[in-house]
Amino acid sequence: MAEGNALESRVAILSPSAVNDYSQIHSHTTWTWGQSQADRYSDLLDAEILQVAQDPEVGKPVEGLPTVRGRLIRWPKARHGHRIIYLETDYGIYVLRILHSAMNVSRHLEEE
């Protein structure tokens, strides 16, 4: 298999907590800005998660947790967004959480 094909097959697996985070983000966005905006933001999150799976090193290490990385996702010019918190794996990434950028990552990971 060519190296490019190996990269294309990398996947993102979401933990149960990340699935819950994703669902809550979509619900909150629907409630606040409407279904269309929620769907657009979910599409952005999906695309970014898949992009990170292809190149896990784009994320920055989480302070105090050297094997955990985070990648900030937000609309251009937006003040806040969400961090995809993940571990690099042989198959791509394992998403631990998807947290609002104002949340304390270490604290939320300790609750796991």
Buried (B, 14 or more C-beta within 10 A) or exposed (E): EEEEEEEEEBEBBBBEBBEEBBEEBBEEBBEEEEEEEBEBBBEBBEEBBBBBBBEBEEBEEBEEBEEBBBBEBBEEEEEEBBBBBBBBBEEBBBBBBBBBBEBEBEEBBEEE
